[in-house]
Amino acid sequence: MTAAGVLVASQVVSGIRANDLLALLAASLLLGILNAFLRPVMLILSLPLLIVTLGLFTFVINALLLLLVSKLVPAFVVTGFWSAFWGGVIISIVSFVANGLIGKPEKRPEASEPPRRPPPSPPPGQGPIVDV
């Protein structure tokens, strides 16, 4: 999902470009790893800003991560903060739409299984013996 978002962002935003397909894949992989490990830490540390901005600071965090990826992958270039900001917005939108279309289906109970019935009760007078 991230690779599709980075591809679309590199085509739409003029300040983002990848020199080749390998750079695009490397940037997508690194962005996915950073989103899995570094993004939650950044979200927790910036919790007061997230509350004050009603979550809009998340876009700034996405932009910072995209700038970090551009520093770590030399063939993937992001020219400035605003390019990273709009690239992060586009990557988020593409990932959201792709997850909605391809995401996991809901688990539904099997229709072929009959409903379970409780076991029959024993006849009167033949219950368990309780010694007190």
C-alpha positions as CSV (number, residue, x, y, z in Angstrom):
1,M,0.0,0.0,0.0
2,T,2.8,2.3,0.9
3,A,4.6,1.6,-2.4
4,A,1.5,2.7,-4.3
5,G,1.2,5.8,-2.3
6,V,4.9,6.8,-2.8
7,L,4.5,6.1,-6.5
8,V,1.5,8.4,-6.8
9,A,3.1,11.1,-4.6
10,S,6.2,11.1,-6.8
11,Q,4.0,11.6,-9.9
12,V,1.8,14.2,-8.4
13,V,4.0,16.3,-6.1
14,S,6.7,18.2,-8.1
15,G,9.2,18.2,-5.2
16,I,9.3,14.4,-4.8
17,R,11.1,12.2,-7.2
18,A,12.7,8.8,-7.4
19,N,15.6,8.2,-9.8
20,D,14.6,4.6,-10.5
21,L,12.2,1.9,-9.5
22,L,14.7,0.4,-7.0
23,A,14.9,3.8,-5.2
24,L,11.1,3.9,-5.1
25,L,10.8,0.4,-3.6
26,A,13.6,1.1,-1.1
27,A,11.9,4.4,0.0
28,S,8.6,2.6,0.3
29,L,10.1,-0.3,2.4
30,L,12.0,2.2,4.6
31,L,8.9,4.3,5.1
32,G,6.8,1.3,6.0
33,I,9.5,0.2,8.6
34,L,9.6,3.8,10.1
35,N,5.8,4.0,10.2
36,A,5.7,0.7,12.1
37,F,8.4,1.5,14.7
38,L,9.2,5.3,14.8
39,R,5.8,6.8,14.1
40,P,4.1,5.4,17.3
41,V,6.9,6.9,19.4
42,M,6.5,10.2,17.7
43,L,2.7,10.1,18.1
44,I,3.1,9.5,21.9
45,L,5.7,12.2,22.3
46,S,3.6,14.7,20.4
47,L,0.3,13.8,22.1
48,P,-0.3,17.3,23.5
49,L,0.1,18.8,20.1
50,L,-2.1,16.1,18.6
51,I,-4.9,16.9,21.1
52,V,-4.6,20.7,20.6
53,T,-4.7,20.4,16.7
54,L,-7.4,17.7,16.8
55,G,-5.0,15.2,15.1
56,L,-3.8,17.4,12.3
57,F,-0.3,17.3,13.6
58,T,-0.2,13.8,12.3
59,F,0.4,15.3,8.8
60,V,3.5,17.0,10.1
61,I,4.8,13.7,11.6
62,N,4.2,12.0,8.2
63,A,6.1,14.8,6.5
64,L,9.0,14.5,8.9
65,L,9.2,10.7,8.3
66,L,9.1,11.3,4.5
67,L,12.0,13.8,4.8
68,L,13.9,11.3,6.9
69,V,13.4,8.6,4.2
70,S,14.8,11.1,1.6
71,K,17.9,11.6,3.7
72,L,18.4,7.8,4.1
73,V,17.8,6.8,0.5
74,P,20.0,9.0,-1.7
75,A,18.1,8.2,-5.0
76,F,14.8,9.3,-3.4
77,V,14.6,13.1,-3.3
78,V,12.2,15.3,-1.4
79,T,13.0,19.0,-1.9
80,G,11.4,20.6,1.2
81,F,8.9,20.4,4.0
82,W,5.9,21.4,1.9
83,S,6.7,18.8,-0.7
84,A,7.0,16.2,2.1
85,F,3.8,17.5,3.7
86,W,1.7,17.1,0.5
87,G,3.4,13.9,-0.3
88,G,2.5,12.5,3.1
89,V,-1.1,13.6,2.6
90,I,-1.3,11.8,-0.8
91,I,0.4,8.7,0.6
92,S,-2.1,8.7,3.4
93,I,-5.1,9.0,1.1
94,V,-3.8,6.3,-1.3
95,S,-3.1,4.0,1.6
96,F,-6.6,4.6,3.1
97,V,-8.4,3.9,-0.2
98,A,-6.3,0.9,-1.0
99,N,-6.8,-0.6,2.5
100,G,-10.5,0.0,2.1
101,L,-10.6,-1.8,-1.2
102,I,-8.2,-4.7,-0.5
103,G,-8.4,-4.9,3.3
104,K,-9.4,-8.0,5.3
105,P,-13.0,-9.1,5.0
106,E,-15.1,-9.4,8.2
107,K,-15.2,-12.9,9.7
108,R,-18.7,-14.2,9.6
109,P,-20.0,-17.3,11.4
110,E,-20.3,-20.3,9.3
111,A,-23.9,-20.8,8.0
112,S,-23.5,-24.6,7.7
113,E,-23.0,-25.2,11.4
114,P,-26.3,-25.9,13.2
115,P,-26.9,-23.9,16.4
116,R,-25.6,-25.7,19.5
117,R,-28.2,-27.0,22.0
118,P,-27.7,-27.4,25.7
119,P,-27.3,-31.1,26.8
120,P,-30.5,-32.7,28.1
121,S,-31.0,-32.5,31.8
122,P,-30.8,-35.8,33.7
123,P,-34.1,-37.4,34.9
124,P,-35.3,-36.5,38.4
125,G,-33.7,-38.4,41.2
126,Q,-30.6,-39.4,39.3
127,G,-28.5,-36.2,39.8
128,P,-25.1,-36.1,41.3
129,I,-24.6,-37.2,44.9
130,V,-23.4,-34.5,47.2
131,D,-22.0,-35.6,50.5
132,V,-21.9,-32.8,53.1
